[in-house]
Amino acid sequence: MNETPEQEAVWQQVENNPRFHELVHKRQAFALLLSVIMLVLYIGFILLIAFAPAWLGTPLHAGTNVTRGIPIGVGLIVMSFVLTGVYVWRANGEFDRLTKQILSEVKS
């Protein structure tokens, strides 16, 4: 993509803005935290499958075919949606606010 000198100057101003560095750091740290949470939950589930399959295969109560593994697996899927929602909520709040501040500083 060919950028005009004016566009290049704007990009340079954004990159030099301390709020931009704050935004990048906060966003990366938050994304890493949520990724680690999901990874720990997923690895925990895989370890349960590997080392405690009998426990996961135990029915929730007598007379049912629903085992412990089913709600845990569904919970893992639901947790991924929840963590995505948490990220979107923060991105639409704090991260968007910082982005608007950066843009208003660069435009003025």
Residue, then its C-alpha position, 0 to 999 in steps of 0.5 A: m500500500n502506497e501512503t502519502p507523506e501526510q499519512e506517513a506523518v500521522w502514523q509516525q505521530v501515533e507510534n510516538n504517542p505514549r498513550f499508544h504504547e500504553l494501549v498496546h501494552k494493556r491490550q497485549a497483557f490482557a489478551l495474554l492473561l485471557s489466553v493463559i486462563m483458557l489454556v490452563l482450563y483446556i490443558g486441565f480438561i485434557l489431563l483429566i481425560a488422560f489420567a482420570p477417564a473413569w472419574l469423567g465417565t462416572p454418571l452424575h447420579a443414578g439412572t442417568n447417562v450424563t457423565r461428569g465429563i459432559p458438563i465439564g466439556v460444555g463448561l469449557i466451551v461456555m468459558s471460551f465464550v465468556l472470556t471472549g465477551v470479557y475481552v470485547w467488553r473491555a475492548n469496547g470500553e477502555f481500549d476504544r477510549l484510549t484509541k479515541q484519545i490517541l486520535s484526538e491528540v494526533k489530529s490536533 
